[in-house]
Amino acid sequence: MTGRVEGKVAFITGAARGQGRSHALRLAQEGADIIAVDICEAVPYEVSHPATEEDLAETVRQVKALDRRIVARTADVRDIDAVEAAVEDGVSQLGRLDIVSANAGVVGTPTPAESLPEDEWRTMIDINLSGVWHTVKATIPRLKAGGEGGSIILTSSVAGTRGYANMAHYVSAKHGIVGLTRTLAMELAPDSIRVNSIHPTQVNTDMIHNQPIYDLFTGKPGATREQFAEASGRLQLLPVPWVEPVDISNALLFLASDEARFITGAALAIDAGSCLL
């Protein structure tokens, strides 16, 4: 099956690399044009290496290689004006908006709740929850104006369904996305706009491949990638340490397509069974 989102336009945040780039490419492979944004700079307290403007340019190159159109710019999802400007620019060039992927997020620094700095809590909520809110707030008017419905997919996490010690800020933000998804699904159903959340387990990107995350999950300072893989594998029912970005993108593509035309308000886990543990 090809052309599952043919002729549609998707707005994707955090599109410079990782899951965001994977989403852009997978949707482009199935016929969508892309509006891509990313902050492309370091964020305080974030443990993974920051995306760069070169990363975003590479996403552009790869989408164009698929013979699809793409409008890309830097934008911080904490800045509603910047997000709205990116949406307006993209829609003015590409003509419409059908799919929204609120993907941008950070993992933060593993810290016990009682020791968590106030500013770090605020940064996490501002990006991982308010940034998602800004994304939907900026795109809902355009989806409604199109008059053909649409699909909004909010990226939560397995951490949106369960707790993780030393990650209170991240877990709280990801749980908040679930409530936002359900509320928006109720509000937007009369306009045939579907809203769902996706809940990945560990995904093979820079967000998990860094020393603080290795140490958190193994409980061993200076843990190796191999030690992390073993510890991470114990968090899944299926015999894998993590999933690949395209596994999440395939789920997002399904929810964006007409195959999921009657699915809204759902929380789809791509978790190798980890939610059952």
Buried (B, 14 or more C-beta within 10 A) or exposed (E): EEEBBEEBBBBBBBBBBBBBBBBBBBBBBBBBBBBBBBBBEEBEBBBBEBBBBEBBEBBBEBBEEBEBBBBBBBBBBBBBEBBBBBBEBBBEEBEBBBBBBBBBBBBBBBBEEEEBEEEBBEBBBBBBBBBBBBBBBBBBEBBBEBEEBBBBBBBBBBBBBBEBEBBBBBBBBBBBBBEBBBEBBEEBBEBBBBBBBBBBBBBBBBBBBBBBBBBBBBEEEEBEEEBBBBBBBEBBEEEBBBBBBBBBBBBBBBBBBEEBEEBBBBBBBBBBEBBEE
